[in-house]
Amino acid sequence: MKSIPIKLSFAEEVKTFVNVANRYSYDMDLRAGRHVVDAKSILGIFSLDLSKPITLEVYADNCDDLLEELKPFVV
């Protein structure tokens, strides 16, 4: 499992993030404090407090291809 801090500030960034996440078969969650949502769910992401960085948890060890595409969101 890999944990990466990310920042999603605008609705357009959330849309882009979800589109990238859905291209991969990895299981992923987003964690903001004690709240956890599916990283592939746009509605779930909007239920989080996006004013602060959130943590992306990818349940795979070899996910470098995904992380490369998500570089613009990494804090």
Secondary structure, 3 states (H helix, E strand, C coil): CEEEEECCCCHHHHHHHHHHHHCCCCCEEEEECCEEEECCCHHHHHCCCCCCCEEEEECCCCCHHHHHHCHHHEC
